[in-house]
């Protein structure tokens, strides 16, 4: 094997067969299907940065506004009552791990509680302390949705639409204002997805350089690539997602397959003779190490404090048992296995048939359109509403102007991917499917609408891509004889503008029941649009 001349290509390329420069040039530029245009993201970087700053500012204003409300008389609400005290125990116990089963439901890995503990370390044990980090995660999600949609569509406008939808989505908004784990996991999932989209562009840029240099076809498998930092970053984020909640494993599987599909498509696009074999030889092992093995290693690494502590939950559960098939395994690892098995048993037993019912539970077929929201907090009594009765209500409601259009958006996205081979829709559908489809494996399990938090960013991206398609088609309408745009172009652009205005108005209307603002009982009843919301 001979390495390519450094003067001809970069250090990350290695070729397997020495050829003359003339032969290499002939292979690198052989006739056939045209290669893709060398466009990797939107080209208006300065304007894109300005729009991104505006999106970030709007996200910060909405997420930080009156962040300390509502509370249950100064204490956490709903599932905050589990994770907020556990985060405080992690922070104050001296071991960075839960060591008191009395806190209850120690059934999730520690990463999400570490994140909550960071806020509590700065602002103390109070609403601001346990909600500041989820708010920052929510802002980060909005920014990443803007960036990744902009990169996928090669359009700052489409990215801005996606960012606006993410700002105005009730699910992402409410979850960003509570000390729970779902928004933390969603942050890591979206970060992994963003990194893999960047990795896709980077690999195509490298292939384009190799093609231009005439060395792309020196091997029938295509060129080798060096270390892929974006893919490595995605693996780290997936490991942290699994270290927050077990459902991160679904994204590990889905994103690993998606990354390999990107590699196959890239090699095919640049005319590599054996793209599938090339991916099998060159990409499967490093992709598996980065996106599958490393998340497992990171997950286990999150339990280092558990191993180091003398008082962590179930730390010595298997200490006395040295017999049996697994007797050769060190007691600490058997205790960890017992701990993880107990978590699995807890989740398996959390079923309706076992008598576990909740008045606000929902099944996954209701999630795409948000037909069964979640009531987090409710307080009634006189409260700045004059002499009448007031209510502070906080509900997890997906903005209907977005979520009620989910089915046509998904249908168009599926058609665009299958019928038009539009990779952008396929990538976003992978993320949406990994967040949605696995929950159908056990319908009897007790489930809640907040499980759909990881679906929301991908729904925003898909909706923005659909609106981008509408605007793109409007731009190709034939002009009038005098060169002016046709009326139907104004109608289409107006339709998109009116829809986005409707989203903003809908979000503003729901604001009181998303934030727990004191409202009259009549106002609250006016916010309930469907019987299933009550």
Order of alpha helices (4+ residues) and beta strands (2+ residues): alpha-alpha-alpha-alpha-alpha-alpha-alpha-alpha-alpha-alpha-alpha-alpha-alpha-alpha-alpha-beta-beta-alpha-alpha-alpha-alpha-alpha-beta-alpha
